[in-house]
Amino acid sequence: MHLPKEKILFKSPFRKELETLIHFAEKALNHREVIWSPFVSAQLIEEVKNKFRNLNDISLLFEGGFPGAERKRICFLRSGEDINSPSFDIPIKGIYIKGNFLFDRAKQNDFRIVLHELHPQANEIGDIWLIRDRGAQAICSRNCADSLNQKNGKLRDVEISIQALDISEMETPVSRPEKIINTVEASTRIDAIASAGFGLSRSKITTQIKKGNLRLNWALNEQPSKSVNIGDLIHLEKKGSLKILNIDKTKKERWRIKLLRQ
């Protein structure tokens, strides 16, 4: 059985990634087995949801280890398969990267870099979050977590050790509840609205845009001055998403904007 490949790939900015995922989906259909993808980004997940939405033969499950995870593995299985059976196994695990960072603070990306040095397969690592000044925890494929277990290394001058964990043992981030935000701005520029919605300064938002961390409707946005419209979705890596619910012009020629922070 083959999926409508060209239809799925049509006008997609993720053609190469989708071709790989189509292969996984067809393998699940033809071999009647559950197939898991590596970890993929939030924007690719949205593209997959959109492109696979009307395919009746294949079902998808997205799993990142905790509610609100950005990077997730995609499970492909034939429609009608029972994913709630005891034999259904989610192949993810946790790791704790321990170290004393009280006097040498590190960021999520610092931990991701050191993990890639110890385990080069970047797509086997999901979300990473800080555990105060004691290091960080991360979601990984089970094979990745087992291979990193008990390994030691250095992050700058800090000695680190890695311990594999079951998901139930982890201090997973608390899922942020959705929140309605009302703001009045001088324009509908994306940097102004993202600043208000994420609670960051305009300069910090501009820096994130220049780093390629902000997307508009899941497409990379490199223009701080880009105007947004009702229905647009702004996604900032590690900060979540903003949906533009409404835009009204005030009597003083400003813009009253209603946002849903997710």
C-alpha positions as CSV (number, residue, x, y, z in Angstrom):
1,M,0.0,0.0,0.0
2,H,1.3,3.4,-0.9
3,L,0.3,6.9,0.3
4,P,-0.4,9.8,-2.1
5,K,3.2,11.0,-1.8
6,E,3.1,13.9,-4.2
7,K,-0.1,15.2,-2.7
8,I,1.5,15.1,0.8
9,L,4.7,16.8,-0.4
10,F,2.9,19.5,-2.5
11,K,4.1,23.0,-1.6
12,S,5.6,21.8,1.7
13,P,8.7,23.4,3.1
14,F,9.6,20.1,4.7
15,R,9.8,17.8,1.6
16,K,12.9,15.9,2.7
17,E,11.6,15.3,6.3
18,L,8.1,14.3,5.0
19,E,9.6,11.8,2.6
20,T,11.2,10.0,5.5
21,L,7.9,10.1,7.5
22,I,5.9,8.8,4.5
23,H,8.3,5.8,4.4
24,F,7.6,5.1,8.1
25,A,3.9,5.4,7.5
26,E,3.9,3.0,4.5
27,K,6.0,0.5,6.5
28,A,3.4,0.6,9.3
29,L,0.6,0.0,6.8
30,N,2.3,-2.8,4.8
31,H,3.9,-4.7,7.7
32,R,1.0,-4.1,10.1
33,E,3.4,-2.9,12.8
34,V,3.8,0.2,15.0
35,I,6.5,2.5,13.7
36,W,8.0,5.4,15.7
37,S,9.8,8.3,14.1
38,P,12.8,10.1,15.7
39,F,12.0,13.3,17.6
40,V,10.8,16.0,15.3
41,S,10.3,19.8,15.8
42,A,7.0,21.4,16.7
43,Q,6.7,23.0,13.3
44,L,7.2,19.7,11.5
45,I,4.5,18.1,13.8
46,E,2.0,20.8,12.7
47,E,2.9,20.1,9.0
48,V,2.4,16.4,9.5
49,K,-1.0,16.9,11.2
50,N,-2.1,19.1,8.3
51,K,-0.8,16.8,5.5
52,F,-2.0,13.5,7.0
53,R,-5.3,14.8,8.2
54,N,-7.5,13.2,5.6
55,L,-5.7,9.9,5.2
56,N,-8.1,7.2,6.4
57,D,-5.8,4.2,6.5
58,I,-3.1,5.6,8.9
59,S,-3.4,6.9,12.4
60,L,-0.8,9.0,14.2
61,L,0.1,9.5,17.8
62,F,2.5,12.2,19.0
63,E,4.5,11.6,22.2
64,G,7.1,13.9,23.8
65,G,7.2,12.6,27.3
66,F,5.0,15.2,29.0
67,P,2.1,17.6,28.2
68,G,3.4,20.6,26.4
69,A,6.6,19.0,25.0
70,E,7.7,20.8,21.8
71,R,9.8,18.0,20.3
72,K,7.9,14.7,19.9
73,R,8.1,11.2,18.3
74,I,5.4,10.3,15.9
75,C,3.8,6.9,16.1
76,F,2.4,5.5,12.8
77,L,0.0,2.7,12.9
78,R,-2.9,1.3,10.9
79,S,-6.2,2.9,11.6
80,G,-8.2,0.8,14.1
81,E,-5.2,-0.6,15.9
82,D,-5.6,-0.6,19.7
83,I,-3.0,1.9,21.1
84,N,-4.4,1.3,24.6
85,S,-3.5,-2.3,24.8
86,P,-0.9,-3.4,27.5
87,S,1.5,-4.4,24.8
88,F,1.6,-0.9,23.3
89,D,5.1,0.4,24.2
90,I,6.2,4.1,24.0
91,P,10.0,4.0,23.3
92,I,11.0,7.0,25.3
93,K,13.0,7.5,28.5
94,G,14.5,10.2,30.6
95,I,18.0,11.3,31.6
96,Y,19.3,13.5,34.4
97,I,22.5,15.4,33.5
98,K,23.8,16.2,37.0
99,G,26.3,18.9,37.9
100,N,26.8,21.9,40.2
101,F,26.0,24.9,38.1
102,L,25.5,27.3,41.0
103,F,28.5,29.5,39.9
104,D,28.5,28.6,36.2
105,R,24.9,28.8,34.9
106,A,24.1,26.9,31.8
107,K,21.2,27.0,29.3
108,Q,19.2,24.3,27.6
109,N,21.2,24.6,24.4
110,D,24.5,24.1,26.3
111,F,23.2,20.8,27.6
112,R,22.0,19.8,24.1
113,I,25.5,20.5,22.7
114,V,27.2,18.3,25.3
115,L,24.7,15.5,24.8
116,H,25.3,15.6,21.0
117,E,29.1,15.3,21.7
118,L,28.4,12.1,23.8
119,H,25.6,10.7,21.5
120,P,25.8,12.2,18.0
121,Q,22.2,11.3,16.9
122,A,20.5,14.6,17.5
123,N,17.1,13.3,16.5
124,E,17.1,10.9,19.4
125,I,16.9,13.7,21.9
126,G,13.6,15.5,22.7
127,D,13.0,18.4,25.1
128,I,15.6,19.6,27.6
129,W,14.8,21.7,30.7
130,L,16.9,23.0,33.6
131,I,16.7,21.6,37.2
132,R,17.5,24.7,39.1
133,D,21.4,24.9,39.6
134,R,21.8,21.1,39.7
135,G,21.8,20.4,35.9
136,A,19.1,19.5,33.5
137,Q,16.8,16.6,32.5
138,A,15.9,15.5,29.0
139,I,13.6,13.2,27.1
140,C,15.4,10.7,24.8
141,S,14.7,7.6,22.9
142,R,15.2,4.5,25.1
143,N,18.3,3.5,23.2
144,C,19.8,6.9,23.6
145,A,19.1,7.1,27.3
146,D,20.6,3.6,27.9
147,S,23.7,4.5,26.0
148,L,24.2,7.7,27.9
149,N,23.5,6.1,31.3
150,Q,26.5,6.4,33.7
151,K,28.5,8.5,31.3
152,N,30.6,11.4,32.6
153,G,31.8,14.5,30.9
154,K,32.3,18.2,31.2
155,L,30.1,21.2,30.4
156,R,32.7,24.0,30.3
157,D,34.4,23.6,33.6
158,V,31.6,21.7,35.4
159,E,31.9,18.0,35.8
160,I,28.6,16.2,34.8
161,S,27.3,12.7,35.2
162,I,24.3,11.2,33.4
163,Q,21.7,8.9,34.9
164,A,18.9,7.2,33.0
165,L,15.4,7.7,34.5
166,D,11.9,6.4,33.9
167,I,9.5,9.1,32.8
168,S,7.7,8.7,36.2
169,E,10.9,9.6,38.1
170,M,11.4,12.9,36.2
171,E,10.7,16.5,37.3
172,T,8.8,17.3,34.1
173,P,7.9,20.9,33.4
174,V,4.4,22.0,34.4
175,S,2.2,22.5,31.5
176,R,1.3,26.2,31.1
177,P,-2.4,26.8,31.1
178,E,-3.8,28.7,28.1
179,K,-4.2,32.4,28.8
180,I,-6.1,35.2,27.1
181,I,-3.9,38.4,26.7
182,N,-5.3,41.8,25.7
183,T,-2.8,44.4,24.6
184,V,-2.9,47.8,22.8
185,E,0.0,48.5,20.4
186,A,1.0,51.2,18.0
187,S,1.2,48.7,15.2
188,T,0.6,45.1,14.3
189,R,4.3,44.3,13.9
190,I,5.2,40.8,15.0
191,D,8.0,42.0,17.3
192,A,5.6,44.3,19.2
193,I,2.9,41.6,19.6
194,A,5.3,38.8,20.5
195,S,6.9,41.1,23.1
196,A,3.5,41.7,24.7
197,G,2.4,38.1,24.4
198,F,5.5,36.4,25.7
199,G,6.4,39.1,28.2
200,L,9.9,39.8,26.7
201,S,11.4,43.1,25.6
202,R,11.3,44.1,22.0
203,S,15.1,43.8,21.8
204,K,15.0,40.2,23.1
205,I,12.3,39.3,20.6
206,T,14.4,40.8,17.8
207,T,17.4,38.7,19.0
208,Q,15.3,35.6,18.9
209,I,14.1,36.4,15.4
210,K,17.7,36.9,14.2
211,K,18.6,33.5,15.7
212,G,15.8,31.8,13.7
213,N,13.8,30.9,16.8
214,L,10.5,32.6,15.9
215,R,8.0,31.3,13.4
216,L,4.9,32.7,11.9
217,N,2.3,30.1,11.0
218,W,5.2,27.6,11.3
219,A,7.2,29.3,8.6
220,L,10.6,30.9,9.6
221,N,10.1,34.7,10.1
222,E,13.2,36.9,9.8
223,Q,11.4,40.2,9.7
224,P,10.7,42.0,13.1
225,S,8.5,44.5,11.1
226,K,6.2,41.8,9.6
227,S,2.6,42.5,10.2
228,V,0.3,39.9,11.6
229,N,-3.4,39.2,11.0
230,I,-6.3,37.5,12.8
231,G,-5.8,33.8,12.9
232,D,-2.0,33.9,12.7
233,L,0.1,31.7,15.0
234,I,3.3,33.0,16.4
235,H,5.6,30.3,17.8
236,L,8.7,31.1,19.9
237,E,11.0,28.2,20.7
238,K,10.9,27.2,24.4
239,K,8.2,29.8,25.0
240,G,5.1,28.4,23.4
241,S,2.7,29.9,20.9
242,L,0.4,32.9,20.5
243,K,-2.7,32.8,18.4
244,I,-4.1,36.2,17.1
245,L,-7.8,36.0,18.1
246,N,-8.9,39.6,17.2
247,I,-7.5,42.9,16.0
248,D,-9.4,46.2,16.3
249,K,-8.4,49.8,15.7
250,T,-9.0,52.2,18.6
251,K,-10.3,55.8,18.4
252,K,-6.7,56.9,18.9
253,E,-5.5,55.0,15.9
254,R,-3.8,52.3,17.9
255,W,-4.4,48.5,17.7
256,R,-6.3,46.5,20.3
257,I,-5.2,42.9,20.0
258,K,-6.6,39.8,21.7
259,L,-4.1,36.9,22.0
260,L,-4.4,33.3,23.1
261,R,-1.1,32.1,24.7
262,Q,-0.6,28.4,24.5
